[in-house]
């Protein structure tokens, strides 16, 4: 029962946020619903980036790597993700400087490669966010089921549904406020946990003075497997965030380039990196040394605090991805395939219908992922997300009009990567790395052909 009460309390907070803001929200205005009424301050943007990037996988997946690679697991996970996020900042800066009117990466793809190619890449603008938000529902449900016996299916389903409904009625303005509040809760929760560790209270499984450089592996040499995972971590993270439309929408809200860069650096690399690295090393070490799962480490009041943190993390991330998808459906897809001169009301209604359909689909999918490791889910999709990164990066580096070639390179990369992944014998990590590397290299090879050979659609 406790799990349901905590979950209901978080829903109540979302309702209160909407009630407080509803007078300032114009339900059928693109400016209000998608762009939050204008620019956002540095603090708000930093909190938004942090809350959106702090996933349930950031907590569980990173700690889980400790059992696989020792301390180098969390280190490679965090530094790989930070490198990928730095790549995203580079793309955002490029678009802000060269395509200031492009609010999403899909608008950039149309300018560079044409309308048909952009339509193909809508697939990744939907699949990638859908996959990540499904992960968040699974993470929330896993914690409440483990701690309090709450129904995995009920919690996972309604985590997605609640966040979808919040975005439907509150739009970007409500999401930004929720993310600012969520950041405060997350930071306060981790700070409380850190104090408990330093003070050596009874609610933590391992005291700070008990953590040594031997035994369970707080020290150790980096292995080939850890290096392989480091490469995978960079590719996986970049594929997950490079196609996330919400980061582009939020960058569009920044007053200038400087504010955008610093907010994304602070929220997505510095703050996120410090908290994730510290938490994952501690929880990973504690789990390995005690021979238990990460969720088995928490006792008494710590269960409630940790559950609250995970719910806030999950809901913030789901809402982030949902507002991103509603944005591309409303301001881009509607005008591309339905009617170019549609009214704001028509565009918003279309966007809402689309995310309701996606929300219901994703909520249903979370039910099927019970007892599945979040790290396993993360790595499994790497091949699909690697290939389309190549045309996106090429669009920033090359001025050639490749036309349909980006779609061809993506398809070839995915198919080739899957074939290599299934054909390569050996360990699981080696086959995954081979598949991901093949996905990138095949896609890259096809794009390079377009550079050395004159294409019929060159300008």
N, C-alpha and C positions, 0 to 999 in steps of 0.2 A: 504493500500500500504506500510505503514511503516514497518509492520511485515515482508513482503516479502523482503524488502530491507535489514533489519537486518539479516534475514536468509541467503540471498544471500551473504552478507558480510562475514558471518562465513564460507560459502562454499569456497569463494575466499581465505580465510586464509588457508584452507586445501589444496587447489590447490598450493598455494605458498610454503607451507611446503614440498609438494611432489616434486615440481620443484627444490627446493634448495637441496633436499637430493637424488634425483634420480640417480646421478652419483655414489653414494655410496651403492645403493641398487642393489643386484643381484637377478633378478626376479625369477630365478629358482634354488635358493640355500636355503636349509633348514636353514643353519647357518645364512644367511642374513634375510630371510623373517620371520622366526619363532623366532629366537633367537637374532635378531637385531645386529648380527655381533660379539657378545661376551658379556662380563660382562657390567654392568651399574653402574654408580657412586651412592653414597648414596643419593645425592640431587635428581637425576633423578628417583631413585627407590621410594623415599619418595613421590615425586610429582605424580608419576604414581599410587601409592597405594591410595593416597588421591583423585585424580581426578576420579579414577575408583569406589571408595566407596561413593563419594558424588553424590547420585542419585537425580533425581527430587523428588522422594518419601522422601528423607531426608529433603527436604524443605517443601513440601506440606503435606506429611503424618504426620510428626512430629508436625507441627503446627495444623493440623486437630485434633490431640489427645487432644489439650487444651480444645476444646469445649466439649469433652467427660469426661475428668477427671481433668480439671483445670491444675494447674502447674505440677501436678504429671504425666500428659500425656506425655509431652515432656521429663520429667526426666526419666520415665520408658522406653520410646522409645529409648533414647540415651544410657542409661546405659545398657539396654538389648542388644542393638546392639554392644556395646563395649565389653561386656562379650562374645558374640558370636565371635567377631573378635579375641579376645584373644584365644579362642578355636582353631580358624583357625591357628593362629601363632604357637600354640602348635603342631598341626598336621604337619605344614611345617617344624618345627624344628625336629620333629621325623623322617620325611622322609629324611631330609638333613643329619641327623646323621646315620640312619640305611639303607637307600636306596638312596645313593647319585646319582645314575645314573637314577633314576626315575624322569622324567621331568613333569609328570602329575600324578594325583591320580589314573587314570585308569591303568597305568603301575604298580602301587603299588597293585591294586586290583587283577591284573593277577598273580603277584608273590605270593600273600597271598592266593587267592581263586581259581585261575585257569582261563583259557581262556574263558570258557563258561559263568562263572559268570561275568567276565569283560564285555562281550558283552551285557549282560542284563543291566548293569549299564551305558552303553552308552546312554540309554534312558534318564537318569537324567543329563548326561553331555550335552545334547541338550535341553531338556525341560526347565531346570532351567535357563540357560542363555537366551533362547528365551523368556521366560516369563518376565524376568527383562528388556531386551532391548525393548520389546513391551511397558512396563511401561514408559520407557524414551521417546519414540516417542509420547505417549499419553500426557505426561507432557509438552513437548515442544509445541505441537499443542494446548493444553488447554490454555496456557499462551498467545500465539500469537492471538488466536481466541478471547479471552476475552479482551485483550488490544487494538488490532488493527482490529478485524473483519476478520482476515485471515482465509482461509478455513481450518477447522480442518482436513479434509481428505487429502488435498494436503500436508500440513505441516507434519502430522504424517507419511504419506507414504514416503515422500522424506527424512525425518530425518533418517529413517532406511536405505534407499537406498544410500544416500550420504555417511553415515558412512561405509556401506558395501563396496562401491566402493573405498573409501580411504584405507581401509585395504587390499583390493584386489591388489592394485598397490603399496602401500607403505610398507606393512608388519609391523613387530614389531618396526623397527627403526623409522618409521614415527609416529606410535602410541605413542612411548615414548616421542618424541619431542612435539607432540600435547598435551600430558598430562602435560608436564612441562609448556608449554605456557598457557594451560587451567587452571592450578593451580594458576598461577600468575593473570589471569583475575578474577577467582573466589574470590581469597583472596582480590584483589584490590576492587572488587565490594562490598563485605561484609564490608570491611574497610570503604569504602565511605558511605555505609548505616549506619554504627556505628557512624561515624562523624556527619552525619545528625541528628541522634537520640540525641546524646549528645549536639549538638549545638542548637537543637530545631528549625530547619528550617521548612519551610511551605510544604516541599515535603514529609514529613512523617506524618502519621495519628495521632500518639500519641507521645508526647514529653516525655523524660525520667522523668522529674519531675512530670508528670501526672500519672505515674505508681505507684499505691498504693497497700497496702497489704489488701485491702478490695474491696468491690464492685464486680468486675469482676473475682475475685478469684486468685490473685497473691499469696495468702496464703490459706492453707486449709489442712485438714487432709487427709491422704492417705486412699483410700477406698478399699473394697474387689475387686471391678471391676478393679481398677488400678493395684492391685497386680496380678490379673488374666492376665491383658494385659502385665504386665512385664514379666511373664512367657512365654506368647505367643511371645513377642518381641524377646526374646532370641532364641526360637526355630525357628521362621520364619527367622531371620537373619542368624543363623547358617546354616539352610538348603539352603539358597540362596547363601552363599559364599563358603560353604564346597565343593560344586560340580562345582564350577567355575574353569575351567581349566586354565584361564589366570593368576590367582594368583599363581598357581604352576609354570607356565612357568616363570613368573617374579621372583619368589623366586629362581628359578634355575639360573637366571642371576646374582644373588648376588655373590660377591667375596668370602664371607665366612658366617658362621652362625651369627656372631656378626652384620655384616652389614645388613643382612636380618632381624634379630629381631628388631634392632633399627629403620630401615626404615619403617617396618610394624607397629611398635608401634607408631611412630611419625605420620605417614600418616593416618593410619587406626583407631587410638584410640585417641591420644592427640589432634592433629589439627582438625580432623573431629569432635570429641566429643565437643570441645569448641565452634566451629563455629555453629554446628547444634543445640546445646542446647541453645545458646544465641539467634540465629535467630528464632528458633521455639517458645521459650517463648515469645519473643517480638511480633512476628507476630500473635501468638495464642491469646495473651492478647489483642492486637490491634483489631483483628477480632471480638472477643467476646464482648469487650467493645463498639465497634461501631455497632455491630449487622450485620456485613457484611461478605462476603467471603474473604479469604486471598488475592485472586487476585484483589479484589476491593480496597485494601489498597493503591495502588501505584498511584501517580499522576505525570503528566508532565514528566520531564526528568527521573524520577525514573522508569517509565514504560520501557523506552529504556534500562536502565542499568540492571534492573531485567530480562528483556527478554534476553539480551545478556548472563547474567549469566546462565539462565536456558538452553539456547541453547548449551552453552559450556559444562555444566554439562551433558546434555543428549547425545550429540555427543561423548564426552569422554567415557561415560559408554558403549554406544553401540559399539564403536570401540574396547574397552577393551574386551567385551564378544565375539565379532567377531574374534579377533585375537586369543583368547583362543580356540574357536571352530575350526578355521582353523588349529591351532596347533595340536589338537587331531586327526583331520581327516588326516592331512598330515604325522605326525610322528608316529601315532599309528594305526588308523583304516585301512589305506591303506595296511600296512604290515600285519595286522591281517586277513583281509578278501579278499584282492585282490592279492597282490604279496609281498612276504617277502623281496625279493632283488630288489625292484623297485628303479629306479634312483630318484635323488632329483627332477628333472623336472616332472616326473610322479606323485610323491607325492604332489608337489605343485599344479599341475593342478587339481588333484583329490580334494584337499582341497578347491581350489577356486570354483570348480563346486558345491561342497557341501554347501559352505556358500552363494553362489548366490541363490541356491534353498531355503535355510533357510531365507536369507534376504528378498526375494520376499514374502515368506509365512508370515513372521512376519510383514512386511510392510502392507500386506493386512489385517492382523488381527487387526492392530491398528485402522483401519477405523471403525471397529465394536464397539470400546470401547468409543465412544463419550458420554460425560455426565456420565461416570462411575467414582466414587471416587477412587483415587489411593490407599487410605488406605483400601478400600473394596477389591480391587484386591489383595493387599498384604496379607490380612488375609485369604482370600478364599482359597489360594493355600497352606496354612500351613500344612494341613493334608498330602498332597502328598510329601512334602519335609521333613517331620519329620521322617517317617519310614526308608528311606534309610540311614539316619545319623547313625543309630545304627550299621549296619555292618561296616561302614567306621571307626567308633571309636573303635569297637571291633577288627578290624584288627591291630590297633595300640597297643591295650592293651593285646591281647592274641596271643600266638604263634601257636595256633591250626589251622589246615587246614580245614575250614568248608565246602569247596567244593561248592555245590549248595545251601546250607542253607541260605546264605545271600539273594539270590533272593527270596526264599520261605518266609523268615521273612519280606522282604519288601512288597511283595504282600499281605501277611496276615495282616500286619500293616495298609496298605492303605485301604483295604477292611473293616477291623474292625473299623478303624477310621471313615470312611464314614458312616457305619451303626450306630455307636454310635452317631455321629453328627446329623443324621436325626432322631434318636429315642429319644434323650434326650429332654424333655420339658424344658421350662424356657426361660431366656433371651438369646439373640444372642451370647453374649460373653461367657456365661456359656456353651452353646452347642458347640461353637468353641473350647474352652479349653478342654472340655471333649473329643471331636473328636481327637484333637492333642495329648492329653495325652494317649488316647487309641491306637493311631497309634504308638507312641513310645513304650508303655508298651507291646503291642502284639508282635511287632518286637523284643523287648528285651527278652521277654519270649521264643520266638523261638530260639534265639541265645544262651540263657542260657541252653536250652535243649541240644544244641550241646556241651556245656562245661561239663555237667555232664554225658553225654552218649557217649560212644565210637562210633565214626562215621566210616563207612566203608572206608572212604578215608583218615583217619588219617595216618600221616607218622610215 
